Amino acid sequence: MGSYPTEQLRERLTIECGTYGVAGVWTDNRRKMTGFGKLKTLLQRGQLVLPRVLCWCWSRLVGSV
């Protein structure tokens, strides 16, 4: 994502939803693709459960899809 989007996400989550930890980390494109693939698979299988508060905050930040 980069440093600016990470900072923006951190600020918006704090304002909209209280304090949430958003840590900036370094990664390369291969690692991003691998992680995305794993998350997608877990979601498709119903093996990843996201907290309702996080989903509610996320929908407020990005709007309905």
C-alpha positions as CSV (number, residue, x, y, z in Angstrom):
1,M,0.0,0.0,0.0
2,G,2.7,2.5,0.9
3,S,3.3,4.8,3.8
4,Y,0.7,7.5,2.9
5,P,-2.3,5.0,2.5
6,T,-1.2,3.3,5.8
7,E,-1.2,6.6,7.6
8,Q,-4.5,7.6,6.1
9,L,-6.1,4.3,7.1
10,R,-4.7,4.6,10.7
11,E,-6.1,8.2,11.0
12,R,-9.6,7.3,9.6
13,L,-10.0,4.2,11.8
14,T,-9.0,6.2,14.9
15,I,-11.5,8.9,14.0
16,E,-14.4,6.7,12.9
17,C,-14.0,3.7,15.2
18,G,-11.8,4.6,18.1
19,T,-8.2,3.4,18.4
20,Y,-7.2,0.5,16.2
21,G,-3.7,-0.7,15.6
22,V,-2.5,-0.3,12.0
23,A,1.2,-1.2,11.7
24,G,3.2,-0.2,8.6
25,V,5.4,-3.1,7.3
26,W,7.7,-3.5,4.4
27,T,6.8,-6.2,1.8
28,D,7.3,-7.1,-1.8
29,N,4.8,-7.8,-4.5
30,R,5.3,-11.6,-4.3
31,R,4.5,-11.6,-0.5
32,K,1.4,-9.4,-1.1
33,M,0.1,-11.8,-3.8
34,T,0.7,-14.8,-1.6
35,G,-1.1,-13.3,1.4
36,F,-4.0,-12.1,-0.7
37,G,-4.4,-15.6,-2.2
38,K,-4.4,-17.2,1.3
39,L,-7.0,-14.7,2.6
40,K,-9.2,-15.2,-0.4
41,T,-9.1,-19.0,0.0
42,L,-9.9,-18.7,3.7
43,L,-12.9,-16.4,3.0
44,Q,-14.2,-18.7,0.3
45,R,-14.1,-21.7,2.5
46,G,-15.7,-19.8,5.4
47,Q,-12.6,-20.4,7.6
48,L,-11.9,-16.7,8.2
49,V,-14.2,-14.8,10.6
50,L,-13.9,-11.1,10.8
51,P,-15.1,-9.2,13.9
52,R,-18.4,-7.4,13.4
53,V,-17.0,-4.1,14.7
54,L,-14.2,-4.2,12.1
55,C,-16.7,-5.0,9.3
56,W,-18.9,-2.1,10.5
57,C,-16.1,0.3,10.6
58,W,-14.7,-0.8,7.3
59,S,-18.1,-0.4,5.6
60,R,-18.3,3.1,7.0
61,L,-14.9,3.9,5.6
62,V,-15.3,2.5,2.1
63,G,-19.0,2.5,1.7
64,S,-21.2,-0.3,0.5
65,V,-19.8,-2.4,-2.4
